[in-house]
Structures are given as structure tokens and as C-alpha cells.
């Protein structure tokens, strides 16, 4: 899940507020944090995002997976193929439960 929050600093005090945002709005914010345009629809990693290179890679990877699954709507097939039989069974039961409670 990707949430959008607003942090307001007043002196030394911080307040965090959750903000509702559409998937497109979340993608617009996150994409620009991780990538910079080079022109002609080409992009490269934004190394000056304020994260150390380890955390940049970690969060960028999570963002790319979120983008594939939620924003672009594909990619689950590649993950399903990698699951163990036990994990696949858990996913099937989870989907069935979601269908019953929907």
C-alpha cells in the first residue's frame, strides 16, 4: 500500500496528516522522486533524492513493483510463478476470502 502524508513542522513539533490521493497522483509524486527525465521518453535514476544509495535502491524497487501491480496493472504473473506451493495455496485462499467478503 502506498499512502501520501503531509508533515507540518512548527518549531520543533511535527504533525503528520494523511492525504487521500488517487493512484495517478501517487504515481506522479513517486516517479519524480526516483527518476529524472532525459528527454525522448527516457529516464534515469535520480541519485540526489536524499536517500543513501542502499535505501534509494530499496525504496525504488518497492515503487517499481507497486507501479507494475497497481498503476500499470500487470506483473502478478511473474510473481505467481516464483511462489512455493505453500505460498501459492495461501494466495488462493486469500483471494477466495476476499471474494466472499466483497
N, C-alpha and C positions, 0 to 999 in steps of 0.2 A: 504494500500500500504506500502511496506517496501522498503526503499531506503538505499543505502550504501553511506556514506560520509567519506571523509578523512579530518581531521583537521590538519593543519600545523601551529605550533607556532614558531614565530620568535621574540624573546624577549617577549614583552607584546602583540604583534599583533598576531591575529589568522586569518587564512584563511580557508574557508570551500569549498571543491571541491566535487561535486557529482561524483560517480563512477558507471559505468554500471556493473551490476553483474547478473549472471544467478540465477534462483531460487535455484539451488543446492548450489551455492556459498553463497547466503544469508542464507540459512538454516545452512550450516556448521559454519558460523560465529555466528549466533544467538543461535544455540543449545549449543555451548560450553560456551556461556555467562551465560546461565540459568541452565545447567545441567553438572554434572561430572560423569564419568563412574565408576561403582563399579566392573566391570568385568561380564562376562557371560551375556552380553547384558542388564545389569541392570544399572539404573541411579538414582541419587537423585539430589535435588535442590542444586545449587551452592550458598550457603549463603554469600560467600565473593565476590560477583560480583561488589561490590562498590555501591550498591543501598541500601537504608534503606529497611527493610522488607516489608513495605507497598508498596513502588514503585517496589520492586522486584516482589511481587505478582501481581501487576497491569500490569507491562510490560510482565511478564511471561505468564499471562493469554492471553494477546493480541497476543503474539508469538504463543502460542499453537493453538489459533483459526486460525491465519494466516497459520500455518503449516498444519492443517487439511484441510482447504479450498484450498490453493494454492499448497502446496508441495505434500500432500498425495492425494488430490483430492476428499475428501468426507467430510460429515459433514453438508452440507447445509440442508439436510432433517430434522435434529433435530432442526434447527433454524426456518425453514418454519412453522413447527407445532406450534411454540410459538407465531407467529405473530398475531396481531389483524386483523380483516377483512380489515380495512382501510390500514394498513401497507402491507398486502398481495396484495391488489389491486395496491398499489404504486409499489411494486416489479414487478408485472406482467407488468404494463405499462412501467416501466424502461427497462425490458428485451425486450419487443416489440420494444421500441425506439432504443435500441442498435442493434437489428437485422435489422431495417430499415436503420440505418446509417453505418452499416458494409459493 
